[in-house]
Amino acid sequence: MSNAWILVPFLLLQGMGCTKSQSGSSAKAPLTADQTLSKLIVIADQLEPAFDPFVNEYTLAGGETYKNKLTINTAPVNAKLQVVINGVKLRSDFTTDPMPLAAGSNLFTINLVDSAGTTINSYKLNAQRIQDLPDETLADIATSNGDLAPPFSPDITSYQLDVSANTTELTLSPLANYPDEARFEINGVSYNADRGGYDVTIVPGTTVITLIVKGTSGRSKTFTINVTRPAS
């Protein structure tokens, strides 16, 4: 009698446990391929880890960037889904306008949204911008005639350039590392790179070109090019 009394509660408890386990196993169904992105590209940058449609969190390769803007290109596997990044629906080409990066941490939330407005999948991209942006630096100095000596380096500020005797004008095209953050002054005249190269009159002998790069940080850097033109 005592054995039966022990067995019956045990069976009841076991049955209750099975019922609870079954009723509590309402795990969310795994995502299918048509609920994912087909690609996730940060223009001119790499992701870590490499893109996988079933991996939902990313950072920029290297962890930090000096860039002040970021552009994302992506697309859903299912063309009926919309892509919304930080609350903004992407255009039909699934490319964002350049999005500003604040100093420090920047989070971009990339949602896949159905026609009812329900988010069915979400990706996150973390971008860490280094605060001290070197906005006074150059990526290159192009010239319409001759070659700089030594070849351009952002750390070298003085150059020699030899041109032919019939060169009366030289077009200078500086390229800032951060065009949105930099302004140019060439021989004392403000120059907007959007309008193309800057023309400098070259006379026989030596013409000195002084290029100043001014960053919005308040820092500046001066480059000098000594252009030598032989007499005719």
C-alpha positions as CSV (number, residue, x, y, z in Angstrom):
1,M,0.0,0.0,0.0
2,S,2.8,2.3,0.9
3,N,4.6,1.5,-2.4
4,A,1.4,2.5,-4.4
5,W,1.1,5.7,-2.5
6,I,4.7,6.6,-3.6
7,L,4.3,5.5,-7.2
8,V,1.0,7.4,-8.0
9,P,2.3,10.9,-7.1
10,F,5.5,10.2,-9.0
11,L,3.6,9.3,-12.1
12,L,1.4,12.4,-11.7
13,L,4.4,14.7,-11.2
14,Q,6.2,13.1,-14.2
15,G,3.1,13.7,-16.4
16,M,2.7,17.2,-15.2
17,G,6.4,17.9,-16.1
18,C,5.9,16.6,-19.6
19,T,2.8,18.7,-20.1
20,K,4.6,21.8,-18.8
21,S,7.6,21.2,-21.1
22,Q,5.4,20.8,-24.1
23,S,3.3,23.9,-23.4
24,G,6.4,26.0,-22.7
25,S,8.3,25.0,-25.8
26,S,7.0,27.9,-27.9
27,A,10.4,28.7,-29.3
28,K,10.5,31.2,-32.1
29,A,10.8,29.6,-35.5
30,P,14.2,30.0,-37.1
31,L,14.6,32.6,-39.8
32,T,14.3,31.5,-43.4
33,A,16.5,32.7,-46.3
34,D,13.8,35.0,-47.7
35,Q,13.8,36.9,-44.3
36,T,17.4,37.9,-44.6
37,L,19.6,40.4,-46.5
38,S,21.3,39.3,-49.7
39,K,24.2,41.6,-49.1
40,L,25.5,44.2,-46.6
41,I,28.3,46.5,-48.0
42,V,29.8,49.5,-46.3
43,I,31.2,51.5,-49.2
44,A,35.0,51.7,-49.1
45,D,35.1,49.7,-45.9
46,Q,35.1,46.0,-44.8
47,L,32.9,44.3,-42.2
48,E,33.9,42.2,-39.3
49,P,32.9,39.4,-39.5
50,A,32.5,38.9,-43.2
51,F,28.8,39.2,-44.2
52,D,26.6,36.2,-43.5
53,P,22.9,36.6,-43.9
54,F,22.3,34.7,-40.7
55,V,24.8,36.8,-38.6
56,N,23.1,39.9,-37.3
57,E,25.9,42.0,-35.7
58,Y,28.9,43.7,-37.4
59,T,31.6,46.2,-36.8
60,L,34.0,48.0,-39.2
61,A,37.2,46.1,-39.9
62,G,39.9,47.4,-37.6
63,G,37.2,48.6,-35.2
64,E,37.8,52.4,-35.7
65,T,37.7,54.9,-38.6
66,Y,38.7,58.4,-39.2
67,K,35.9,58.9,-41.7
68,N,33.2,61.4,-41.0
69,K,30.6,59.7,-43.2
70,L,29.4,56.1,-44.0
71,T,27.4,54.8,-46.9
72,I,25.6,51.4,-46.8
73,N,24.5,49.3,-49.8
74,T,22.2,46.4,-49.1
75,A,19.2,44.5,-50.4
76,P,16.7,42.0,-49.1
77,V,16.5,38.4,-50.5
78,N,12.7,38.9,-50.7
79,A,11.9,41.9,-53.0
80,K,8.6,42.4,-51.2
81,L,10.4,43.5,-48.0
82,Q,11.6,47.0,-47.3
83,V,15.0,47.9,-45.8
84,V,14.9,50.6,-43.1
85,I,18.1,51.9,-41.6
86,N,17.8,54.0,-38.4
87,G,14.2,54.7,-39.2
88,V,14.8,55.8,-42.8
89,K,13.5,53.6,-45.7
90,L,16.1,53.0,-48.4
91,R,15.7,54.1,-52.0
92,S,15.0,51.5,-54.7
93,D,18.8,51.1,-55.3
94,F,19.1,50.1,-51.6
95,T,22.0,52.6,-51.1
96,T,22.0,55.2,-48.3
97,D,23.0,58.8,-48.7
98,P,26.3,59.3,-46.9
99,M,25.4,59.1,-43.2
100,P,27.4,61.3,-40.7
101,L,29.5,59.6,-38.1
102,A,29.8,61.3,-34.7
103,A,33.0,61.1,-32.7
104,G,32.8,57.9,-30.7
105,S,30.3,55.0,-31.1
106,N,27.7,55.0,-33.9
107,L,25.0,52.3,-34.2
108,F,23.1,51.6,-37.4
109,T,20.1,49.4,-37.0
110,I,19.1,47.7,-40.3
111,N,15.5,46.4,-40.2
112,L,13.7,44.2,-42.7
113,V,10.1,45.2,-42.7
114,D,7.1,43.6,-44.4
115,S,4.1,45.3,-46.0
116,A,2.2,45.5,-42.7
117,G,5.1,47.4,-41.1
118,T,6.3,44.5,-39.0
119,T,10.0,44.1,-38.5
120,I,10.8,40.4,-39.3
121,N,14.6,40.6,-39.0
122,S,17.2,43.1,-37.7
123,Y,20.9,43.7,-38.2
124,K,23.2,46.0,-36.3
125,L,26.4,47.7,-37.5
126,N,28.7,49.4,-35.0
127,A,31.1,52.1,-36.3
128,Q,33.6,53.7,-34.0
129,R,34.9,57.0,-35.2
130,I,38.2,58.3,-33.8
131,Q,37.5,61.8,-32.4
132,D,40.7,63.5,-33.6
133,L,40.0,63.6,-37.3
134,P,43.1,64.6,-39.3
135,D,41.1,66.9,-41.5
136,E,44.1,69.0,-42.6
137,T,45.8,66.1,-44.4
138,L,46.1,65.5,-48.2
139,A,45.7,62.2,-50.1
140,D,47.4,63.5,-53.2
141,I,48.5,66.5,-55.3
142,A,47.9,66.0,-59.0
143,T,49.6,68.4,-61.6
144,S,48.8,68.8,-65.3
145,N,52.5,68.9,-66.3
146,G,55.6,67.1,-64.8
147,D,56.0,65.0,-61.8
148,L,56.5,66.0,-58.2
149,A,59.9,65.3,-56.7
150,P,59.9,63.5,-54.4
151,P,56.7,61.6,-55.3
152,F,53.8,62.8,-53.2
153,S,53.6,61.7,-49.6
154,P,51.2,63.2,-47.0
155,D,54.2,63.6,-44.6
156,I,56.3,65.6,-47.1
157,T,55.5,69.3,-47.4
158,S,58.1,70.6,-49.9
159,Y,58.4,69.5,-53.6
160,Q,60.2,70.3,-56.8
161,L,58.5,70.3,-60.2
162,D,60.2,70.7,-63.5
163,V,58.2,71.8,-66.5
164,S,59.0,72.4,-70.2
165,A,60.0,75.8,-71.6
166,N,56.6,76.3,-73.3
167,T,54.6,75.7,-70.1
168,T,52.8,78.9,-69.2
169,E,50.1,77.5,-67.0
170,L,50.0,74.6,-64.5
171,T,46.8,73.1,-63.2
172,L,47.0,71.9,-59.6
173,S,44.5,69.5,-58.2
174,P,44.9,68.7,-54.5
175,L,42.8,66.0,-53.0
176,A,42.0,66.1,-49.2
177,N,41.6,62.9,-47.2
178,Y,38.4,64.4,-45.8
179,P,37.0,66.7,-48.5
180,D,33.9,67.7,-46.4
181,E,36.2,68.8,-43.6
182,A,38.9,70.6,-45.5
183,R,39.3,73.9,-47.4
184,F,42.2,75.0,-49.6
185,E,44.1,78.2,-50.1
186,I,46.5,78.4,-53.0
187,N,48.9,81.4,-53.2
188,G,46.6,83.3,-50.9
189,V,43.4,82.6,-52.8
190,S,40.6,80.4,-51.5
191,Y,40.0,77.4,-53.7
192,N,36.9,75.1,-53.9
193,A,37.9,71.7,-55.2
194,D,34.4,71.1,-56.6
195,R,35.1,73.5,-59.4
196,G,38.0,71.4,-60.8
197,G,41.8,72.1,-60.8
198,Y,43.3,75.4,-59.9
199,D,45.3,77.2,-62.6
200,V,48.6,78.8,-61.8
201,T,50.6,81.0,-64.2
202,I,54.2,79.7,-64.7
203,V,56.9,82.2,-65.6
204,P,60.5,81.4,-66.7
205,G,62.7,80.6,-63.7
206,T,61.0,79.5,-60.4
207,T,57.4,79.9,-59.5
208,V,56.5,79.1,-55.9
209,I,53.1,77.6,-55.2
210,T,52.0,77.6,-51.6
211,L,49.0,75.3,-50.8
212,I,47.4,75.5,-47.4
213,V,45.0,72.9,-46.3
214,K,42.6,74.1,-43.5
215,G,40.6,71.7,-41.5
216,T,37.3,72.5,-39.7
217,S,39.2,71.4,-36.5
218,G,41.2,74.6,-36.8
219,R,44.4,72.9,-37.7
220,S,46.2,73.6,-41.0
221,K,49.1,72.2,-43.1
222,T,51.2,74.0,-45.7
223,F,52.6,72.4,-48.8
224,T,55.1,74.2,-51.1
225,I,55.9,73.4,-54.7
226,N,58.8,75.0,-56.4
227,V,58.1,74.9,-60.2
228,T,61.1,75.4,-62.5
229,R,60.6,76.5,-66.1
230,P,63.6,77.0,-68.3
231,A,64.0,80.1,-70.4
232,S,62.6,79.8,-73.9
